[in-house]
Amino acid sequence: MSKTERGIALVTGASSGIGLVTAQALRRDGYRVFGTSRKPMPDTADGITMLICDVINDASVQSVVDEVLSRAGRIDLLVNNAGIGLLGGAEESTTSQAKAVFDVNVFGIIRMTNAVLPVMRRQRRGRIVNLSSILGLIPAPYNALYASTKHAIEGYSESLDHEVRTQGIRIVLVEPGVTRTSFEENITRPDRPLVVYDTVRADAEKLMREIVAKGDAPEVVAKAVVRAASAASPKYCRKSCRTGPLHAPLPARVLRRQEPSEIQQASRMSFRRRIAGAAGSPQKRKVI
């Protein structure tokens, strides 16, 4: 396809933030874009068709895929962006809350992927871009459950890419650093807060606000998604670590990792150390 005929893209969580900016970037790059939100929204002025979808509901997921097919006849690109955050001590969340975070961040991606794979297989062509996080590589204190969901998506995406690449389908990870989005809209607080964590949790939240305010613009992430969507042959690629690789090399042509920020690894390491120090961790202990 030419740049003016890139294909049909479906972006989840496109009502605001990274999702909306990504949908707009794909539209400019030549895609016909369908975005999803949990509540009804008008189509955007720049040509993005908005549809209702709740990624934790099987029927809703299948309905939005069917709607895109009825209007466009195919789906060439799925961007799994919908997700929620959680900041707090690991034991401060009930298992019900933990399940709710996993239901959106992990099973939401699995639902969307399972719904579009048969479509892409019939087409013998398709690309799925999963939004992970730097916390899917470098976990930090008071992000245990959120980081766990991103680690899950890393393993799922890398495994699935091996399974479907012979069918003309590739799975790609984009791993944003800290991004300037609305903190209050994207964070969930623990539903079983414990006094023992109150002080350090408050410090962690304050520090996270400071880091978010200085983070990458959503446009940086959107640019990485467009690059991941259009790469002719996705493969393993260390993009942003100036101080050394984040992973040992994988076999060639596994998948392409796209990390938008080239400057934020140090700030994430500082964040981990500062939070760990506030929690009373020994200075010489390596925080993993």
Secondary structure as UniProt FT lines:
FT   HELIX           3..5
FT   STRAND          7..11
FT   HELIX           17..28
FT   TURN            29..30
FT   STRAND          31..37
FT   TURN            45..46
FT   STRAND          49..52
FT   TURN            55..56
FT   HELIX           58..72
FT   STRAND          77..80
FT   HELIX           90..92
FT   HELIX           95..105
FT   HELIX           107..123
FT   STRAND          126..131
FT   HELIX           134..136
FT   TURN            141..142
FT   HELIX           144..164
FT   HELIX           165..167
FT   STRAND          169..174
FT   HELIX           183..186
FT   HELIX           195..197
FT   HELIX           198..213
FT   HELIX           218..230
FT   TURN            242..243
FT   TURN            252..253
FT   STRAND          257..258
FT   HELIX           265..278
FT   TURN            279..280
FT   TURN            283..284
//
